């Protein structure tokens, strides 16, 4: 982990790829931007959370890689209450009421 200014990075900084640079790393603005992106994408695909042909009866596990704020994972958990939904990210930014397991 490294600090740059007041931002905490849990990866090497600067990243090897410019695509990995967060716009507002670790800040409330970045979390708001990620939530807005989620809503815009969901709106763009017809208020759906996924486009894959999922069988609700056979869906037991969902993995959200790069979960960000955890909004998508939370909404998937609400849509599929019997499924185990896991989200992973480089930086834990979820609210304190989230259940976070360190693996």
N, C-alpha and C positions, 0 to 999 in steps of 0.2 A: 504494500500500500504506500502511496505517496501523496503528499499534499502539494497542491499548486495554488498559490494564493490562499483562499479559504476553502477550496474544493478538495474533497477526498476522492482519490482514484484508487481502485483496487487492481489496476493493471499497470503495465509500464506506460510512462508518459514521456514524450508524446507517443501516441499509438503508431504502429507501423503503417497503418492504412488511414487516409483522411476520412474514410467512411465511418470509422469508429469514434470520431470525435463528437461528443455530445454537444448540442448547441449551448445549453446552460448546465454544465455538469454538476450534479448533486444539489441543484438549487430548486426552489419551488417553481420557478419559471419553466424548468425542464420537465418537471412532473406535470405541470399544467399543459405543456406542449404535447407530451405523450398522451395524456387523456383526451385532448382535442383531436389528435391524430386518430386515436381509436374511434371516436365518435364520427369523424369524417369518413373513415374507411367503412365503418358499419353502415353509415347512411348511403355510401356509394354502392354497396352491394345489397341494398334492399332491406336494411335493418336486420341482417343475418349476422351471426357470429362466425359462421364457417360456410364453406361451399362444398365440402367433401360429402359424398353420400354416406352418412353415418347411420347405423342401425341403433336406435336408442336402446333397444333391449340388450344389445351385445356390447355396448360401450361401458367399459369398466374403469379405464384409466385415460387421463388426458395429461399431456405434458406441454407446458408453455415455456419454450426456450427463449430467453430474453424477455422475461415477463414485465419488466419496467415497473409500472405502478400496480400491476396485478389486476387491473380492471377486467381484461379479457378472461383471465382465469377465474375470477370471482363470478362473472356472468355465466361462464360455462358451468361452474359448480351449481349455480341456481337453476340452470336449464337441465342439467343432468345430476340431480341430487344423489343418486346411487353411485355415481362415478367418483373415483379418487382423482382429484385435480391437483397437479403439482406445477409450480412455477419456479424457474430458476433464473438468476440474473447475476451479473458481476457485483452489483452494489445493492444491499438490502435497503430499500427506500419505502417499503410498505408501512402503513399505519401500525401502531402498536397492538391493535386488536387482531391483526392477522396472526394465524398460527404459522410460525416459521420454524422449520426443522433444519438444523445444521447437519449436513451429511458429510 
